[in-house]
């Protein structure tokens, strides 16, 4: 029996025919918005859990419910809507930030702000550490991809029209954003590289992925998901650089101010994407 053709997100940009467009084309603008959304997810997640002292556990519960609500809106949409799609990306980034913090951190002084002894209601964290947390998340992501593959559904993302297909896609997004947070925090806090050094390492890895796109034997779907994961620690290190004290190598802009600025930037990009989508729809009808 002939195997179905597998087309990745990176191939979508060169594809003009689609059954039902529910997701954006993967272009440079896509990656800019992804980094903006994940950076905001980092600062906003820290705003709720640390600045407002709601704690990792309570914030994770609340933000996961926000993710579910935004996902339902996206699933019920019959076509691609930039505001719906990027709101889900933002909610997975915020939830991923606090989920990662809850998994990897605990109530020890090295994870809490100076003078803080506890955060919010519930357990302070599982204290697994970044390596163990990353190993768990990588395993979970591989399981999702294995189930996705065994289901026989295409990796042509724009053609995903079933609930099961979208559920697998968004599950992978949530786990990859959580994994990316763990990687970013490890590079910034535990590796000794600092925020700028961590960002340079991730940027270098992304440059290698761009070069590998020209290598035919390397699957584009693998490159896409590696890039999707790596843009999250880039956003995490950028968010930490904006908000952390100058003594730790940050700009000390605070989570409130940084989140507000990033939100304005992201909303502007979403509005621009919405205008472009409407123009494309008008052109197709003509």
C-alpha positions in Angstrom: 0.0 0.0 0.0 1.3 3.4 -0.9 2.3 5.5 2.2 0.6 8.9 2.5 2.9 11.9 1.7 4.2 13.6 4.8 4.4 17.4 4.4 5.9 19.5 7.2 5.1 23.0 8.4 8.2 24.3 6.6 6.7 23.1 3.3 3.4 24.9 3.9 4.9 28.3 2.7 5.3 26.9 -0.8 1.9 25.2 -0.9 -1.1 27.1 -2.3 -3.8 24.5 -2.1 -5.3 23.7 1.3 -8.4 21.9 2.5 -9.0 24.3 5.4 -6.4 26.7 6.5 -6.5 26.7 10.3 -2.8 27.6 11.0 -0.4 30.2 9.6 2.2 29.9 7.0 5.7 29.4 8.4 7.5 32.5 7.3 10.0 34.9 8.9 7.0 36.8 10.3 5.8 33.6 12.0 9.1 33.2 13.9 9.2 36.9 14.9 5.7 36.5 16.4 6.7 33.2 18.0 9.6 34.8 19.8 7.5 37.8 20.8 4.8 35.6 22.2 7.2 33.3 24.1 9.1 36.3 25.6 5.8 37.7 26.8 4.8 34.3 28.1 8.0 34.3 30.2 7.5 37.8 31.7 3.8 37.4 32.2 4.2 34.0 33.8 6.8 35.4 36.2 4.5 38.4 36.8 1.7 36.2 38.2 3.7 33.6 40.0 6.5 35.8 41.5 5.7 39.5 41.3 2.1 39.0 42.4 3.3 36.0 44.6 0.5 33.7 43.5 3.0 30.9 43.4 3.9 28.3 40.8 1.1 25.8 41.7 -1.8 28.2 41.7 -0.6 30.2 38.7 -0.1 26.9 36.7 -3.7 25.8 37.5 -5.1 29.2 36.4 -3.0 29.6 33.3 -3.7 26.0 32.2 -7.4 26.8 32.4 -6.8 29.9 30.3 -5.0 27.7 27.8 -8.0 25.4 27.6 -10.4 28.3 27.0 -8.3 29.8 24.3 -7.8 26.4 22.7 -11.6 25.8 22.6 -12.0 29.1 20.8 -9.3 28.1 18.3 -10.8 24.6 17.8 -14.3 26.0 17.1 -13.0 28.4 14.5 -13.5 27.2 10.9 -10.5 29.1 9.5 -7.2 30.6 10.4 -7.6 33.7 12.7 -4.3 35.3 13.8 -5.8 36.5 17.1 -7.1 33.1 18.0 -4.0 31.2 17.0 -1.5 33.5 18.7 -3.6 33.8 21.8 -3.2 30.0 22.2 0.5 30.3 21.6 0.7 33.0 24.2 -1.3 30.9 26.7 0.9 27.9 26.2 3.9 30.0 26.7 2.6 31.5 30.0 1.4 28.1 31.2 4.6 26.5 30.1 6.6 29.0 32.1 4.9 28.2 35.4 4.6 24.5 34.7 8.4 24.3 34.1 9.1 26.4 37.2 6.8 24.1 39.3 8.5 21.0 38.0 12.0 22.1 38.4 12.1 24.5 41.3 11.3 24.4 45.0 11.2 26.8 48.0 15.0 27.0 48.4 16.5 30.5 48.5 18.2 30.2 45.1 14.8 30.1 43.3 13.0 32.8 45.4 13.4 36.6 45.3 15.4 38.1 48.1 13.4 38.3 51.3 10.7 35.9 50.0 10.1 32.7 51.9 7.1 31.3 50.1 4.9 31.9 47.1 1.1 31.6 47.2 -1.1 28.7 48.1 -0.2 25.1 47.6 3.2 23.3 47.1 6.1 25.5 46.1 7.4 23.1 43.5 8.6 19.6 42.9 12.3 20.4 42.8 13.1 18.0 40.1 15.9 20.2 38.7 16.3 21.3 35.1 18.0 18.1 33.7 15.3 15.7 35.1 12.5 18.1 34.1 13.8 18.3 30.6 14.2 14.6 30.3 10.6 14.1 31.3 9.3 16.7 28.9 11.4 15.3 26.0 10.0 11.8 26.7 6.5 13.2 26.7 7.0 15.1 23.5 8.4 12.0 21.8 5.3 10.0 23.0 3.0 12.6 21.4 4.9 12.5 18.1 4.8 8.7 18.2 1.1 8.7 18.7 0.7 11.3 16.0 2.7 9.2 13.6 0.9 5.9 14.4 -2.4 7.6 14.0 -1.7 7.9 10.2 -2.6 11.6 10.2 -0.6 13.8 8.0 2.0 16.3 9.2 0.7 18.8 6.7 -0.4 21.1 9.4 -2.7 23.3 7.3 -4.8 20.3 6.4 -5.5 19.3 10.0 -9.3 19.5 10.3 -10.1 16.8 12.9 -10.4 17.3 16.6 -7.8 14.6 17.2 -5.3 16.1 14.8 -5.5 19.5 16.4 -5.4 18.1 19.9 -2.1 16.3 19.1 -0.7 19.5 17.5 -1.6 21.7 20.5 -0.4 19.1 23.0 3.0 19.1 21.2 3.0 22.9 21.3 2.3 23.0 25.1 4.9 20.5 25.9 7.5 22.0 23.6 7.0 25.5 25.1 7.3 24.0 28.6 10.5 22.2 27.6 11.9 25.4 26.0 11.3 27.2 29.3 13.3 24.6 31.2 16.1 24.8 28.6 16.2 28.6 28.8 16.2 28.7 32.6 19.0 26.2 32.7 21.1 28.2 30.2 20.5 31.5 32.1 20.6 30.3 35.7 22.6 27.1 36.0 25.0 26.9 33.1 27.1 30.0 34.0 26.5 31.5 30.5 24.1 34.2 31.8 21.2 35.7 29.9 23.2 37.1 27.0 25.4 34.0 26.7 22.4 31.7 26.8 20.7 33.8 24.0 23.8 33.6 21.9 24.0 29.8 22.3 20.4 29.4 21.2 20.8 31.9 18.3 23.8 29.9 17.1 21.8 26.7 17.2 19.0 28.3 15.3 21.5 29.4 12.6 22.6 25.8 12.3 19.0 24.7 11.7 18.6 27.3 9.0 21.7 25.9 7.3 20.4 22.3 7.6 17.3 23.3 5.7 19.4 23.1 2.6 20.4 19.5 3.4 17.9 17.1 1.6 18.4 14.2 4.0 17.4 16.1 7.1 13.6 16.0 7.5 12.0 19.4 7.6 9.5 18.3 10.2 12.4 17.6 12.6 14.0 21.0 11.9 10.6 22.7 12.5 10.0 21.2 15.9 13.6 21.7 17.1 13.4 25.3 16.0 10.0 25.6 17.8 11.5 24.3 21.0 14.6 26.5 20.7 12.8 29.7 20.1 11.2 29.2 23.5 14.5 29.4 25.5 15.4 32.3 23.3 12.2 34.0 24.5 12.9 32.9 28.1 16.4 34.3 28.2 15.2 37.5 26.6 12.4 37.8 29.1 14.8 37.2 32.0 17.3 39.7 30.5 14.5 42.4 30.5 13.2 41.7 34.0 16.0 40.4 36.2 18.1 42.8 38.4 21.2 44.4 37.0 23.3 42.5 39.6 22.3 39.3 37.9 23.0 40.6 34.4 19.5 41.8 33.6 18.0 45.3 32.7 15.7 45.3 35.8 12.7 46.6 33.8 10.4 44.5 35.9 7.7 42.0 34.9 4.9 44.6 34.7 6.6 47.1 32.4 8.2 44.4 30.2 4.9 42.5 29.9 3.0 45.7 29.0 5.5 46.6 26.2 5.7 43.1 24.8 1.9 42.8 24.8 1.6 46.0 22.7 4.2 44.7 20.3 2.4 41.3 20.0 -1.0 42.9 19.5 0.5 45.1 16.8 1.9 42.0 15.0 -1.4 40.1 15.4 -3.3 43.1 13.9 -0.9 43.2 11.0 -1.2 39.5 10.4 -5.0 39.9 10.5 -4.9 42.6 7.8 -2.6 40.4 5.6 -4.9 37.5 6.0 -7.9 39.5 4.9 -6.0 40.9 1.9 -5.1 37.3 0.9 -8.7 36.2 1.2 -9.9 39.1 -0.9 -7.2 38.3 -3.6 -8.3 34.6 -3.7 -12.0 35.5 -4.2 -11.0 37.8 -7.0 
